[in-house]
Amino acid sequence: MHLYFVAALRRGDALADSYSARRPRRSSSFFRTPLLIAVYFWPLGQFSAQTLPIDPLPGQPKVAAVTLAPGKAVNPRRHKSVFEKVGLQPQQTVAVTLAYPPELAGRTVAIEPLDGGRVVTPIQSLIIGIDGTLAFQYQAGQSPGLYQVTVHYDTQLIALQFWVLDSAHLDNSPPLLTAP
């Protein structure tokens, strides 16, 4: 239900009298014209206890750990459903670890390379562990460019992004996470 409050005052009424006590009264016709005030009341029930979710995919990992080489790892962050791009060499194999909420332990996860490359981990290992982690290995393709890998269970979907560097044209690469 929406409520409206409308008041019509002339400048000579009580509201205007408090104003005129501070200023000398003018003989202009402006002060004798009606003044219309309208206030719109929005129903308070529509604003109570409604908060926007902080994360649109709360059951998905926010950060991934991608091990590029022994002792060299990067942690791409997820923006909505897509992780930051990680730079790789052609046919480089990386270990990827995702941290899901522990209550998802035991769920089977499907991993699909969309743009080439391959998942090296056996399919029976694609189950979220007791601690909520999912670990797998991915090998990028030979050609330079974007390689996306989707990870999903039920209707939840996230995408990891890898960029195979072109050593002849390094200036053609987008901003990437690479090992120091």
C-alpha positions in Angstrom: 0.0 0.0 0.0 1.4 3.4 -0.9 0.4 6.5 1.0 0.4 10.1 -0.3 0.4 13.3 1.8 -0.6 16.4 0.0 -0.9 19.8 1.6 -1.9 23.1 0.0 -0.7 26.2 1.8 -0.8 29.8 0.9 2.2 31.8 1.7 0.2 33.7 4.3 -0.6 30.5 6.3 1.3 29.3 9.4 4.2 27.9 7.4 4.7 31.2 5.7 4.2 33.2 8.9 7.3 31.6 10.5 9.2 32.6 7.3 7.8 36.1 7.3 8.8 36.7 10.9 12.4 36.6 9.8 11.9 38.7 6.6 9.9 41.7 5.9 6.6 41.0 4.1 6.6 41.9 0.5 3.5 43.0 -1.3 4.2 40.8 -4.3 1.5 38.5 -5.7 4.0 35.6 -5.3 3.3 35.4 -1.6 -0.5 35.1 -2.1 -0.3 32.1 -4.5 -0.9 28.7 -3.2 2.0 26.4 -2.5 1.5 22.7 -3.0 3.6 20.2 -1.0 3.4 16.4 -1.9 5.1 13.7 0.0 5.2 10.1 -1.1 5.5 7.3 1.5 7.0 4.1 0.3 5.8 1.0 2.1 8.5 0.1 4.7 7.8 -3.7 4.4 9.6 -3.8 1.1 12.9 -2.7 2.6 12.9 -4.7 5.8 15.6 -7.4 6.2 16.4 -7.6 2.5 20.1 -7.6 1.8 21.8 -8.2 -1.5 24.0 -11.3 -1.5 27.7 -10.5 -1.2 28.6 -13.3 -3.6 26.3 -14.3 -6.4 27.7 -17.9 -6.3 28.2 -18.6 -2.6 28.7 -22.3 -3.2 31.6 -21.7 -5.5 35.3 -21.1 -4.7 36.4 -17.4 -4.7 40.1 -18.1 -5.2 41.9 -20.9 -7.0 45.5 -22.1 -6.5 47.3 -22.8 -9.8 50.8 -24.3 -9.4 52.8 -23.4 -12.4 56.1 -25.1 -11.3 57.4 -26.5 -8.0 57.3 -23.6 -5.5 55.6 -21.2 -8.0 51.9 -20.7 -7.7 49.4 -18.0 -8.4 46.0 -17.4 -6.9 43.5 -16.0 -9.5 40.3 -14.5 -8.0 36.8 -15.2 -9.2 34.8 -12.2 -10.6 31.2 -13.4 -10.8 31.6 -16.8 -12.4 35.0 -16.3 -14.2 38.5 -16.4 -12.7 41.4 -14.1 -13.7 43.5 -15.3 -16.6 46.7 -17.2 -15.8 49.6 -17.1 -18.3 51.0 -20.5 -19.4 53.6 -21.8 -21.9 52.4 -24.0 -24.8 51.5 -27.5 -23.6 52.3 -26.6 -20.0 50.7 -28.8 -17.3 49.5 -27.1 -14.1 48.0 -28.3 -10.9 44.7 -26.5 -10.0 43.2 -26.6 -6.5 39.7 -25.1 -5.8 38.4 -24.7 -2.2 34.7 -25.3 -2.0 32.6 -25.1 1.1 33.1 -28.2 3.2 29.4 -29.1 3.1 29.8 -29.9 -0.6 32.3 -32.8 0.2 31.6 -35.9 -1.8 29.9 -34.1 -4.8 31.1 -35.2 -8.2 32.3 -32.3 -10.4 32.5 -32.2 -14.2 35.5 -30.4 -15.8 35.4 -29.5 -19.4 38.1 -27.8 -21.5 36.2 -25.6 -23.9 39.0 -24.3 -26.1 41.4 -27.2 -26.2 43.9 -28.6 -23.8 43.0 -31.5 -21.6 42.3 -32.5 -18.1 45.0 -35.0 -17.1 43.4 -36.1 -13.8 41.4 -39.4 -14.0 37.6 -38.8 -13.9 37.1 -40.8 -10.7 39.3 -38.2 -8.8 36.9 -35.4 -9.7 35.1 -35.4 -6.4 35.1 -32.6 -3.8 37.2 -33.8 -0.9 36.2 -34.0 2.8 37.9 -30.6 3.4 36.1 -29.1 0.5 39.1 -29.1 -1.9 39.1 -30.2 -5.5 42.4 -30.8 -7.2 43.1 -31.6 -10.8 45.8 -31.2 -13.5 45.2 -29.3 -16.7 47.5 -29.3 -19.8 47.1 -26.3 -22.1 47.2 -26.6 -25.9 50.0 -25.8 -28.3 48.5 -22.6 -29.9 48.8 -19.2 -28.3 45.6 -17.7 -27.0 42.7 -18.2 -24.6 41.9 -21.6 -23.1 38.8 -21.8 -20.9 37.9 -24.7 -18.5 34.5 -25.0 -16.9 34.0 -26.6 -13.6 30.4 -27.4 -12.6 28.2 -29.5 -10.3 24.4 -29.5 -10.5 23.6 -26.1 -12.1 26.6 -24.2 -10.6 29.3 -23.3 -13.1 32.6 -21.4 -12.9 35.2 -20.9 -15.6 39.0 -20.9 -15.2 40.9 -19.0 -17.9 44.4 -19.7 -19.1 46.3 -17.8 -21.7 49.0 -19.5 -23.7 51.7 -17.0 -24.4 53.1 -16.3 -27.8 56.8 -15.9 -27.3 57.2 -14.1 -30.6 54.5 -11.5 -29.7 54.4 -11.0 -26.0 52.9 -7.6 -26.4 49.7 -9.3 -27.7 48.9 -10.8 -24.3 46.2 -9.4 -22.0 46.9 -8.7 -18.3 47.8 -12.1 -16.8 48.8 -13.7 -13.6 52.2 -15.4 -13.9 54.7 -16.8 -11.5 57.4 -14.4 -10.3 
